[in-house]
Amino acid sequence: MPSIDIGTFTTTTSLTNTIKSYYDRLLLETLDPLTKYFQFGVKKSLPKNEGTSIIWNRPRRLGFGQKVTAGIKPSSNVLSTLKVSSLIEVYGGYTVLEDTVELTSITDVLDMATQELAKSAAETIDKAIMQSILFFDDPDTAVSGVNVVKTSSTLQISNGDTIVGNTYSDVLIAVSDIRRCAGELRRRNVPTFDGQNYVGIINPVVAEDLRADSTWQNWHQYVTPENLYAGEIGRVEGVRFVETTQTPVSAGSGNGLAISVAAGASALAYGTNVFGRGYYGVTELDGGIKTFLVQGASKSDPLNQSTTYGWKAHFTAKVLNVSAGLTLWTGSNDTMTGTSSTSARENAGLTLSAIPTAT
């Protein structure tokens, strides 16, 4: 009987890299459409062999030109940039797949796990971006993010969070509020994304209030499908809105601060981010996010009964130009229960709590 050359056969081991590449690609392809904040960031590739931080160079605005006189050389405008740096963070999550489930399931368990892990990764990335916007505080200039707070009678604009608690539950968002926010950005000469419109990232609860206005335009009335933003729902007053649950939600009753929740606060305040091009930067996910599939028997799993499957991302986000965006705080007839800052936050399911750190 002729001998068989074992080396001529392709084994599972030799396909390990191919399998990993497939799931890396599947995770990224599933994750990209799910991210809402990420799509609008100024993208920067992760640096290699350059330490743990990343730098964006934001060009400074040039001054006016000059009247030119024959024979006289005009003075030049100096082109310069402002460096903005951020430390690269590591995010991740995983799930455990039992061998019985893999054996008996009628669906591809790994494909299903990839879809669910991608959702988790997308929400984590978007929350990291949202919090980098909300808690921005420039150590060099002591300038904080801009908040526009709708109280019972008026809009208040300030840097920082000191008046966010004045948002009452029954003070709903209105088209006039969007007009004011867009006007503020135009006053600051903030560039738009498409030559005409800014972007607003809005909670579904608040979007329901805004879409009730007769001037609201659904997306198909002004944009072709190929130019649609992920999650886009419509436009009003020069702002194209993208809907997501990852917007900031906090407490506000007129008696305390939203970010440092006051005791007894009973109203929910929803933050809608309205901004122009160049507001914040993010690191590229392509190459920065990987999947990890760990199989095989070990001392802790001697019968190889479980497989761990997860994702890890090297990522960071940072406000590049604090003047290019703002957060509009309004109510939506929602209240929460709780007699202390801790119970109020837990009962409301507020999104301002930090992404937990593994210990």
C-alpha positions as CSV (number, residue, x, y, z in Angstrom):
1,M,0.0,0.0,0.0
2,P,1.5,3.3,-1.0
3,S,2.4,5.7,1.8
4,I,0.5,8.9,2.2
5,D,2.4,12.2,2.4
6,I,0.7,13.9,5.4
7,G,2.3,17.2,4.4
8,T,0.2,17.5,1.3
9,F,-3.0,17.8,3.3
10,T,-4.4,21.2,4.6
11,T,-5.2,20.9,8.3
12,T,-7.2,23.1,10.6
13,T,-4.0,24.4,12.2
14,S,-2.8,25.7,8.9
15,L,-6.0,27.6,8.5
16,T,-5.8,29.4,11.8
17,N,-4.7,32.7,10.4
18,T,-7.4,32.5,7.6
19,I,-10.1,31.8,10.1
20,K,-9.0,34.7,12.4
21,S,-8.8,37.1,9.4
22,Y,-12.4,36.1,8.5
23,Y,-13.8,36.8,11.9
24,D,-11.8,40.0,12.2
25,R,-13.3,41.2,8.9
26,L,-16.8,40.0,9.9
27,L,-16.6,41.9,13.2
28,L,-15.5,45.1,11.5
29,E,-18.1,44.8,8.7
30,T,-20.8,44.3,11.2
31,L,-19.5,47.0,13.6
32,D,-19.1,49.9,11.1
33,P,-22.8,50.4,10.3
34,L,-23.7,50.2,14.0
35,T,-21.5,53.1,15.1
36,K,-23.2,56.5,15.0
37,Y,-20.6,58.9,16.6
38,F,-17.6,57.2,14.9
39,Q,-18.6,58.1,11.4
40,F,-18.2,61.8,12.0
41,G,-14.8,61.9,13.7
42,V,-11.6,63.0,12.1
43,K,-9.9,59.7,11.5
44,K,-6.3,59.0,12.4
45,S,-4.4,55.8,11.9
46,L,-3.0,54.2,15.0
47,P,0.7,55.0,15.3
48,K,3.3,52.1,15.4
49,N,6.3,52.3,17.6
50,E,5.5,55.9,18.6
51,G,4.4,55.4,22.2
52,T,0.9,55.3,23.8
53,S,-0.5,58.6,22.5
54,I,-1.8,60.0,19.2
55,I,-1.6,63.5,17.9
56,W,-4.0,65.4,15.5
57,N,-2.8,68.6,13.9
58,R,-5.7,71.1,13.6
59,P,-5.0,74.0,11.2
60,R,-5.5,77.5,12.7
61,R,-7.8,79.8,10.9
62,L,-6.0,82.3,8.6
63,G,-6.7,86.0,8.8
64,F,-8.2,88.2,6.1
65,G,-6.3,88.9,2.9
66,Q,-5.0,92.4,2.0
67,K,-5.4,95.0,-0.7
68,V,-2.4,94.7,-3.0
69,T,-0.5,97.7,-4.2
70,A,1.6,97.5,-7.3
71,G,5.3,97.0,-6.5
72,I,4.7,96.3,-2.8
73,K,4.9,92.8,-1.4
74,P,2.0,92.1,1.0
75,S,2.7,90.4,4.3
76,S,2.0,86.7,4.4
77,N,-0.5,84.8,6.5
78,V,1.4,82.3,8.7
79,L,0.0,78.7,8.3
80,S,0.2,76.9,11.6
81,T,-1.5,74.1,13.4
82,L,-2.7,73.3,16.9
83,K,-1.6,69.9,18.2
84,V,-4.2,67.9,20.1
85,S,-3.0,64.7,21.8
86,S,-4.8,61.8,23.5
87,L,-3.8,58.6,25.2
88,I,-4.7,55.4,23.5
89,E,-7.1,53.3,25.5
90,V,-7.7,49.5,25.3
91,Y,-11.4,48.3,25.3
92,G,-12.7,44.8,25.0
93,G,-15.2,42.2,25.8
94,Y,-15.8,38.4,25.4
95,T,-18.3,35.6,25.8
96,V,-18.0,31.9,26.6
97,L,-19.3,29.3,24.2
98,E,-20.1,25.9,25.7
99,D,-19.3,22.8,23.7
100,T,-22.8,21.4,24.0
101,V,-24.3,24.6,22.5
102,E,-21.8,24.5,19.6
103,L,-22.6,20.8,19.0
104,T,-26.4,21.1,19.1
105,S,-27.1,24.5,17.7
106,I,-28.7,24.7,14.2
107,T,-27.1,28.1,13.6
108,D,-23.4,29.0,13.2
109,V,-22.6,29.9,16.8
110,L,-19.4,31.8,16.0
111,D,-21.1,33.9,13.4
112,M,-23.9,34.7,15.8
113,A,-21.4,35.5,18.5
114,T,-19.6,37.8,16.1
115,Q,-22.8,39.7,15.4
116,E,-23.5,40.2,19.0
117,L,-19.9,41.1,19.9
118,A,-19.9,43.7,17.1
119,K,-23.0,45.3,18.7
120,S,-21.2,45.4,22.0
121,A,-18.1,46.9,20.5
122,A,-20.1,49.5,18.5
123,E,-21.9,50.7,21.6
124,T,-18.7,50.7,23.6
125,I,-16.8,52.8,21.0
126,D,-19.7,55.2,20.6
127,K,-20.0,55.6,24.4
128,A,-16.3,56.3,24.6
129,I,-16.7,59.1,22.0
130,M,-19.8,60.5,23.6
131,Q,-18.0,60.8,27.0
132,S,-14.9,62.3,25.4
133,I,-17.2,65.1,24.1
134,L,-19.2,65.5,27.3
135,F,-16.4,65.5,29.8
136,F,-14.0,67.5,27.7
137,D,-11.8,69.9,29.7
138,D,-8.8,71.5,28.1
139,P,-6.0,71.5,30.7
140,D,-4.2,74.3,28.8
141,T,-7.0,76.8,28.4
142,A,-9.4,75.5,31.2
143,V,-12.2,75.5,28.5
144,S,-14.9,72.9,28.9
145,G,-17.5,71.7,26.4
146,V,-20.4,74.0,25.4
147,N,-23.8,73.2,26.9
148,V,-27.0,74.8,25.8
149,V,-29.7,74.2,28.5
150,K,-33.4,74.6,28.0
151,T,-35.0,75.7,31.2
152,S,-38.6,76.4,31.8
153,S,-38.4,79.8,30.0
154,T,-35.2,80.1,27.9
155,L,-32.0,78.7,26.5
156,Q,-28.8,79.2,28.5
157,I,-25.4,78.7,26.9
158,S,-22.3,78.0,29.1
159,N,-19.0,76.2,29.1
160,G,-19.2,73.3,31.6
161,D,-22.1,71.6,33.3
162,T,-23.0,74.0,36.1
163,I,-26.5,74.8,34.8
164,V,-27.5,71.5,33.1
165,G,-29.6,70.6,36.2
166,N,-32.0,73.4,35.3
167,T,-33.6,71.2,32.6
168,Y,-37.1,70.2,33.6
169,S,-38.8,67.0,32.4
170,D,-41.7,68.8,30.7
171,V,-39.5,71.2,28.7
172,L,-39.5,69.5,25.3
173,I,-37.1,70.1,22.3
174,A,-38.4,72.5,19.7
175,V,-37.4,73.5,16.1
176,S,-36.6,77.0,17.5
177,D,-33.9,75.3,19.8
178,I,-32.3,73.7,16.8
179,R,-32.4,77.1,14.9
180,R,-30.6,78.7,17.9
181,C,-27.9,76.0,18.1
182,A,-27.3,76.0,14.3
183,G,-27.1,79.8,14.4
184,E,-24.6,79.7,17.2
185,L,-22.4,77.4,15.1
186,R,-22.7,79.6,12.1
187,R,-21.8,82.6,14.2
188,R,-18.6,80.8,15.0
189,N,-17.9,80.0,11.3
190,V,-18.0,76.3,12.0
191,P,-17.8,74.4,8.7
192,T,-20.7,72.1,7.8
193,F,-20.3,68.4,6.7
194,D,-21.9,68.6,3.3
195,G,-21.6,72.3,2.5
196,Q,-25.0,73.1,4.0
197,N,-25.9,71.0,7.1
198,Y,-24.5,70.3,10.5
199,V,-25.1,67.0,12.3
200,G,-27.2,66.3,15.3
201,I,-26.9,63.1,17.3
202,I,-30.2,62.6,19.1
203,N,-31.8,60.1,21.5
204,P,-34.9,58.3,20.1
205,V,-37.0,59.7,22.9
206,V,-36.1,63.3,22.0
207,A,-36.4,62.6,18.3
208,E,-40.0,61.6,18.8
209,D,-40.7,65.1,20.1
210,L,-38.9,66.8,17.3
211,R,-40.4,64.8,14.5
212,A,-43.9,65.9,15.5
213,D,-43.1,69.4,14.1
214,S,-44.6,70.1,10.7
215,T,-41.3,71.5,9.4
216,W,-39.5,68.2,9.9
217,Q,-38.1,66.6,6.7
218,N,-37.6,62.8,6.5
219,W,-34.3,61.9,5.0
220,H,-35.7,60.7,1.7
221,Q,-37.0,64.2,1.0
222,Y,-33.5,65.7,0.7
223,V,-30.8,63.0,0.3
224,T,-30.2,60.0,-1.9
225,P,-29.7,56.6,-0.1
226,E,-26.1,56.4,-1.1
227,N,-25.4,59.7,0.8
228,L,-27.3,58.7,3.9
229,Y,-25.5,58.7,7.2
230,A,-25.7,55.6,9.3
231,G,-28.8,56.0,11.6
232,E,-30.0,59.2,9.8
233,I,-33.7,60.0,10.3
234,G,-34.3,63.5,9.0
235,R,-33.4,67.2,8.9
236,V,-34.6,70.5,10.2
237,E,-33.1,74.0,10.3
238,G,-29.9,72.9,8.6
239,V,-29.1,70.0,10.9
240,R,-29.2,66.4,9.8
241,F,-30.1,64.1,12.6
242,V,-28.8,60.7,13.5
243,E,-30.6,58.6,16.1
244,T,-28.9,56.5,18.8
245,T,-29.4,55.5,22.4
246,Q,-25.8,56.3,23.2
247,T,-26.4,60.1,23.6
248,P,-25.9,61.5,27.1
249,V,-28.8,61.1,29.5
250,S,-28.6,62.5,33.0
251,A,-30.6,64.0,35.9
252,G,-32.1,67.5,35.9
253,S,-34.8,69.1,38.0
254,G,-33.8,72.7,38.4
255,N,-32.3,71.8,41.8
256,G,-29.0,70.2,41.0
257,L,-26.3,69.4,38.5
258,A,-26.8,66.9,35.7
259,I,-23.4,65.3,35.7
260,S,-23.0,65.3,39.5
261,V,-26.5,64.1,40.2
262,A,-28.2,65.9,43.1
263,A,-30.1,64.2,45.8
264,G,-33.8,64.0,45.0
265,A,-33.5,64.9,41.4
266,S,-36.5,63.6,39.5
267,A,-36.4,64.7,35.9
268,L,-34.4,63.2,33.0
269,A,-32.3,65.5,30.9
270,Y,-31.4,64.3,27.4
271,G,-28.3,65.7,25.6
272,T,-28.4,66.2,21.8
273,N,-25.0,66.8,20.3
274,V,-25.0,69.3,17.4
275,F,-21.7,70.0,15.7
276,G,-19.8,70.7,12.5
277,R,-16.8,69.2,10.7
278,G,-13.6,68.9,12.7
279,Y,-15.3,68.8,16.1
280,Y,-13.7,65.6,17.4
281,G,-11.1,63.1,16.3
282,V,-11.1,59.3,16.5
283,T,-8.6,56.6,15.8
284,E,-9.2,54.2,12.9
285,L,-10.8,50.9,13.8
286,D,-9.4,49.0,10.8
287,G,-6.3,47.4,12.2
288,G,-7.1,48.6,15.7
289,I,-9.8,46.0,16.5
290,K,-9.2,42.3,16.7
291,T,-11.0,39.1,17.6
292,F,-9.6,36.4,19.9
293,L,-10.8,32.8,19.8
294,V,-9.3,30.6,22.5
295,Q,-9.9,26.9,22.3
296,G,-8.4,23.7,23.7
297,A,-8.1,21.9,27.0
298,S,-6.2,23.4,29.9
299,K,-5.8,23.0,33.6
300,S,-8.9,25.2,34.2
301,D,-10.9,23.4,31.5
302,P,-9.4,19.9,31.3
303,L,-12.2,18.5,29.1
304,N,-12.3,21.4,26.6
305,Q,-15.9,22.2,27.5
306,S,-15.8,25.9,26.7
307,T,-14.4,28.3,24.2
308,T,-13.8,32.0,24.8
309,Y,-14.4,34.4,22.0
310,G,-14.0,38.1,22.3
311,W,-12.8,41.4,20.8
312,K,-10.2,44.0,21.8
313,A,-9.8,47.5,20.4
314,H,-7.0,50.1,20.8
315,F,-8.9,53.3,20.5
316,T,-9.2,56.9,21.6
317,A,-11.3,60.0,20.9
318,K,-10.7,63.6,21.6
319,V,-12.4,67.0,21.0
320,L,-10.3,68.9,18.5
321,N,-12.1,72.1,18.3
322,V,-14.4,72.8,21.3
323,S,-16.0,75.8,19.4
324,A,-17.3,73.5,16.6
325,G,-20.0,71.8,18.6
326,L,-22.4,71.9,21.6
327,T,-24.8,69.8,23.6
328,L,-28.4,70.8,23.8
329,W,-30.1,69.6,27.0
330,T,-33.9,69.2,27.0
331,G,-36.6,67.1,28.8
332,S,-39.1,64.7,27.3
333,N,-41.8,64.3,29.9
334,D,-39.7,61.6,31.6
335,T,-39.0,61.3,35.3
336,M,-37.2,58.8,37.5
337,T,-37.5,57.6,41.0
338,G,-34.9,57.7,43.7
339,T,-34.1,59.7,46.8
340,S,-30.3,59.8,46.5
341,S,-27.8,60.4,43.7
342,T,-26.9,56.7,43.6
343,S,-30.5,55.3,43.4
344,A,-31.6,58.0,41.0
345,R,-28.7,57.2,38.6
346,E,-29.4,53.4,38.9
347,N,-33.1,53.7,38.4
348,A,-32.8,56.0,35.4
349,G,-30.2,53.8,33.7
350,L,-28.2,57.0,33.0
351,T,-25.5,56.8,30.3
352,L,-23.0,59.2,31.9
353,S,-21.4,56.6,34.1
354,A,-17.9,55.6,33.0
355,I,-17.2,52.5,31.0
356,P,-16.1,50.0,33.7
357,T,-12.5,49.1,34.1
358,A,-11.5,45.4,34.4
359,T,-10.2,44.5,37.9
